[in-house]
Every structure is written in structure tokens, then in C-alpha cells.
Amino acid sequence: MAMKKKMAMKIAMSCLLLILPCGLALPDHQVIRAQIGQTVILPCSYQSHTPVLVLQWNQTNIQAEHENDYVLLNREGSLVTDHQLQRFRGRVELQDPKLENGNFNLTLKNVADSDDGTYECKVFQKTEFISLTIVSLIIENKTTEEQATESKSEDGQDKENKTSNELTIGLSVVGILLLFLFLVFVFRKRFSFAALAKCKEICNKKPFDVY
């Protein structure tokens, strides 16, 4: 039984090794991060002994809704825009539009929130499309300008809070000082009245009342 399992594993591995070089290898998967408004490059490359006649970029996470639509389609060095997604028009281009050197990197300009998702680069060879690269594009929520504005706002808020705290401490010190002076004034006034009353009492007594 163990020998059968080992033989089955060897056969499976041999088949896998035979299949992968024939163009059925798993596509490369990369993760790219970008911020709104930036220009980003989605990588894809392919080395082949035969010319690549058709290259297509898709956004796979929306493919169910737009089955026949694509991000970019290049056929024999020319762009085909019949079913290109409207929001990508004028914002995408290939670094090698002639499809001559195997560099199929896609340049995406003015990145938007809706660009967040999974992209697939594939070429048509013989009778079918071959998937070359899967790219997960993650769009950050804030632009560099928004982050700078938020940072300035936070700095301003910190300064405002610091000024407010200093003012509160200053007013507290002044309040304590005024209270202290008021208490001193009241105490001295009461002491003066008591001393004056005592003096009057002594002065009004007759000489024999004193001794």
C-alpha cells in the first residue's frame, strides 16, 4: 500500500514537471500599493520565442459585471478600445506598446478609489490566453496632500491645546494670587478693627480702672 502511494506521488510530480514548462505554470502574483492621484506601474513581463500578437489587461474583481470589458487590449501593436472600460480610457498605457521586448508593464495614471482590486495580465498564444501576472492593487485612502494637511492640522491643534493649557495655568496662578491678597486684606482689616476697638476701650477707661 505504501509503495503504491509513493509510486502515485512520483507519477504526479513527473506530470507536474512536464506540464509547467508547457505554459501552464501558475501566474506570478504581486501586491502594489498606491495613493489617490498617483501614477502607478503594474508589472508584467514575458519571454517567448514567438511574437506576442495579443496582450490584455483585465480587472478581475469586476469581471463578472463586465465579462467582455477590459482595462487595455493591444492587438499587433495597436490599441483596441471597442470594449475598454470607460473609466480607464486615457489613463492607461503600455511601456512597450509595440509588444517587442516582453515588457508588458501597465502604467495607470491618476489613481482613483475605484481602481482598487485585482488585475490580470495575459497574452494570447496559439489557441488560448495564458495568464502571466496577477497584481493586487491596494489604494490608500488618503492622498499625500491630504496627509500633509492633516499633519498641519494636528500640529495646529497641538499648539492650540498647548496655548490653552498655558493660559489656564496662568489664570489659575493669577486667581490664587488674587485670593491670597484678598485674604491678607481681610485679615489685616479685621486685625486693624480689633486693635482700634481695644485701643478705644483702654483709652475710655478711667485711670483707676486700669490699675
C-alpha positions in Angstrom: 0.0 0.0 0.0 2.8 2.4 0.9 4.6 1.5 -2.3 1.5 2.4 -4.3 1.3 5.8 -2.6 4.9 6.5 -3.3 4.5 5.5 -7.0 1.4 7.7 -7.3 3.3 10.7 -5.8 6.2 10.2 -8.2 3.9 10.0 -11.2 2.0 13.1 -10.1 5.3 15.1 -9.6 6.5 13.9 -13.0 3.3 15.1 -14.7 3.6 18.4 -12.9 7.1 18.9 -14.1 6.1 18.1 -17.6 3.1 20.4 -17.6 4.7 23.5 -16.0 7.2 24.2 -18.8 4.4 24.0 -21.4 2.9 27.3 -20.4 0.6 26.2 -17.7 2.7 27.5 -14.8 0.9 29.4 -12.2 1.0 33.2 -12.8 3.2 35.5 -10.8 1.3 37.3 -8.0 2.4 40.8 -6.8 1.0 43.4 -4.5 1.3 47.1 -5.3 0.2 50.0 -3.0 -0.7 53.4 -4.3 -2.3 56.6 -3.1 -5.1 58.5 -4.8 -3.9 60.8 -7.6 -0.6 59.0 -8.1 0.7 57.2 -11.2 1.4 53.5 -10.7 3.1 50.8 -12.8 1.6 47.3 -12.8 4.4 44.9 -13.6 4.2 42.1 -16.3 6.8 40.5 -18.4 7.0 37.5 -20.8 9.8 36.0 -22.7 8.8 34.0 -25.8 10.4 32.7 -28.9 7.3 33.6 -30.9 6.0 37.1 -31.3 3.1 38.1 -28.9 0.3 39.3 -31.1 -2.4 40.0 -28.4 -2.0 41.3 -24.9 -4.8 42.0 -22.5 -5.1 43.6 -19.0 -8.3 42.9 -17.0 -9.6 43.9 -13.6 -10.7 40.5 -12.4 -12.7 41.6 -9.4 -15.3 43.4 -11.6 -15.1 40.8 -14.5 -18.4 39.2 -13.5 -20.2 42.5 -14.2 -18.2 43.4 -17.3 -17.5 40.0 -18.8 -16.3 41.3 -22.2 -14.8 44.5 -21.0 -11.1 45.1 -20.3 -8.6 47.6 -18.9 -6.4 47.5 -22.0 -6.2 45.4 -25.1 -3.3 45.5 -27.6 -3.5 43.6 -30.8 -0.4 43.5 -33.0 0.9 46.8 -31.5 -2.3 48.7 -31.8 -4.8 49.6 -29.0 -8.3 48.2 -29.3 -10.9 50.3 -27.5 -14.2 48.7 -28.5 -14.8 47.2 -25.1 -12.4 49.1 -23.0 -13.8 50.2 -19.6 -14.7 53.8 -19.8 -13.0 54.9 -16.6 -9.6 53.6 -17.8 -9.7 55.4 -21.2 -6.9 58.0 -21.4 -5.4 56.7 -18.1 -3.6 53.5 -19.1 -0.8 52.8 -21.5 1.9 50.1 -22.1 5.6 50.8 -21.6 6.2 48.8 -24.8 3.1 49.4 -27.0 4.7 47.6 -29.9 5.0 44.3 -27.8 8.5 43.8 -29.0 10.7 43.2 -25.9 8.5 41.3 -23.5 7.9 44.3 -21.2 4.1 44.5 -20.8 4.1 46.8 -17.7 0.9 48.8 -17.5 1.1 52.5 -16.5 -2.1 53.6 -14.7 -2.4 57.4 -14.2 -4.3 59.4 -11.7 -5.2 56.5 -9.4 -8.7 56.5 -8.0 -10.6 54.7 -5.3 -12.4 52.5 -7.9 -9.0 51.2 -9.2 -8.6 49.2 -6.0 -8.7 45.5 -6.9 -7.0 42.6 -8.7 -5.6 42.9 -12.2 -4.5 40.1 -14.6 -2.0 40.4 -17.5 -2.4 37.7 -20.2 -1.2 37.0 -23.7 -2.9 35.1 -26.5 -0.7 32.2 -27.7 -1.7 29.6 -30.3 -5.4 29.0 -29.4 -5.8 30.4 -25.9 -4.9 33.2 -23.4 -2.1 32.5 -21.0 -2.2 34.3 -17.6 1.2 35.8 -16.8 0.8 38.0 -13.8 -1.8 38.7 -11.1 -1.4 42.1 -9.5 -3.3 43.2 -6.3 -3.6 47.0 -6.4 -4.3 48.5 -2.9 -5.4 52.1 -2.9 -4.6 54.1 0.2 -7.4 56.2 1.4 -5.6 59.5 1.7 -3.5 61.5 -0.8 -0.1 62.9 0.1 -1.7 66.4 0.1 -4.4 65.3 2.5 -1.9 63.6 4.8 0.2 66.9 4.8 -3.0 68.9 5.5 -4.0 66.6 8.3 -0.5 66.7 9.8 -0.6 70.5 9.8 -4.0 70.4 11.3 -2.8 68.1 14.1 0.3 70.4 14.7 -2.0 73.4 14.8 -4.3 71.6 17.2 -1.4 70.6 19.5 -0.2 74.2 19.5 -3.7 75.5 20.3 -4.0 73.0 23.1 -0.6 73.9 24.5 -1.5 77.6 24.4 -4.9 76.9 26.0 -3.2 74.9 28.8 -0.6 77.7 29.4 -3.4 80.3 29.5 -5.4 78.1 32.0 -2.3 77.7 34.3 -1.6 81.4 34.1 -5.2 82.4 35.0 -5.1 79.8 37.9 -1.9 81.4 39.3 -3.4 84.9 39.0 -6.6 83.7 40.6 -4.7 82.1 43.5 -2.6 85.3 43.9 -5.7 87.5 44.0 -7.4 85.2 46.6 -4.3 85.3 48.7 -4.2 89.2 48.5 -7.9 89.3 49.3 -7.4 87.1 52.4 -4.5 89.2 53.5 -6.5 92.3 53.1 -9.5 90.9 55.1 -7.2 89.6 57.8 -5.4 93.0 58.2 -8.7 94.9 58.1 -10.1 92.7 60.8 -6.9 92.9 62.9 -6.9 96.7 62.5 -10.6 97.0 63.6 -9.9 94.7 66.6 -6.8 96.7 67.6 -8.6 100.0 67.2 -11.5 98.7 69.3 -9.1 97.6 72.0 -7.3 100.9 72.0 -10.6 102.8 72.3 -11.6 100.5 75.2 -8.4 101.2 77.0 -8.4 104.9 76.3 -12.0 105.3 77.6 -11.3 103.7 80.9 -10.6 105.8 83.9 -7.1 105.7 85.4 -8.2 103.8 88.5 -10.0 101.3 86.3 -6.7 100.5 84.6 -4.8 99.6 87.8 
